Structure formats: structure tokens, C-alpha cells
């Protein structure tokens, strides 16, 4: 091991090898095989440099484009983000920041394992791959591309629900990435935050789901072209607020804006 080499992850196999389902898998099988053969993960200089690049790159400015990961969420909030409207719905939440950091480092662990496994088994692997489509004003970064298939990782506390089928929002998200990347197959891997058990679902391009995604993108782009905000959602305008309203970073300013004032707030 060279002086510049780094250690990532744990020396313990984080996967439960008992009861693995005999179904098509793309990602978990090669990672499990790698962990079966190795005591932890030691990065060589090239992978350590890739890790350093990932952790030192600041989050992208999400204004001026629609995010591939936002499919199915409030369209009004998506337009606010496009316009760069300052978020004011919540103060600093240290617990929430810890949740985000847990997700960040979970992704990095998987991505480094995939790079190592891809090299070990001669499988092409790319991680954190950015894409953009100017016509759709759409941008996104795919967690990985493994042997020509997209990969998305989701840490979850609702693992028992995710074990049987993927969540609908995540199916929309990977179809957004299919539109963005041209890939026809994505693997969604769920990892239980408590036990590190995993479940992998292979999602093939579905014309009806793709049409739903494209319809949403058309409405979002029409909002920008016509300078008209999408309507406030019913659960946000009623006396009893929806959970989506409580979670929204724009909840304190949402009903105060028309398109012109939102655009002005974004410029300011």
C-alpha cells in the first residue's frame, strides 16, 4: 500500500448473505462477490483521488435547470428552485443535516466498492456521472453506470416495504434519468439504514411511465416559457396542511409569489 492510499468502509461484510433472492441483479451481486473475497476496502491512489474529487466538489447550483431527481414532487417548488428563489421554510436542522451526510457517505462507500469490484471483475463502472439536456432544461447526476446499466442507491428505514417493490417516486426518478441519459435499464438498490440488508430492483424503460415523466417536464418548461407559476397544491392551501407542505423549503413564501416576484427574488 502506498503512502497516498486511503481506507474506506469497514472490514466487516455489511451484507446479509442469508436468504439472497434468486432474481436478476446487476449491482449487489458484484459488490457481494467483492466483499466475499476482500477484508474491507483499501483504495489505490487512483480511486483515492476520485474519492477526494467527489468529497471536495461543492453542490451544484440547481437554479436554471430542473433536477432529474425531483420527478413527481411539487411543480411549483420545482419552478421556485429553477428561478433560484431563496429557501425560507425551515431553519437549520442539525438532525436533517446528519441524515443528508449519512446519505452522502453511504453513496461514496457504494461507489468506491463498485469501482473496486469493476476493476476486479473487468466490468465497466462509472460513478457520479453528470448529464444535461438543454432542450428540456434538465440536469442530473447518476449514482453510477455499471456494465451499461444505470444505478441508483437509496438508504431507507422503510426497508420491508422496499424489499418487495421499488417506491413509485424512485421509478419516476430513474425514468427521468432514462430520458436524460438514453439508458434503458436502471438498478435501484435499497439499503436498510439499520442493518445494511439490501434489495435490488431492475427497472426497464416503460412507455407509460416515460410519458408521465415527459408530461411533467413539458408542464415545467411551459411554466418558464409562459412565466406562469404552477398552482399551489390543495394540501398546501387547506387549513390542515399536508406533510409535503411541512417538508417544503418554500412553505413560508410560496403563496406570496407570482412568477414575476419569484423571478425577482431569485435574482436578488
Beta strands, then each sheet from edge to edge (+ up, - down):
strand 1: 6-8
strand 2: 41-43
strand 3: 66-67
strand 4: 125-133
strand 5: 138-146
strand 6: 149-156
strand 7: 185-192
strand 8: 198-204
sheet 1: 1+ 2-
sheet 2: 3+ 5+ 4-
sheet 3: 3+ 5+ 6- 7- 8+
end
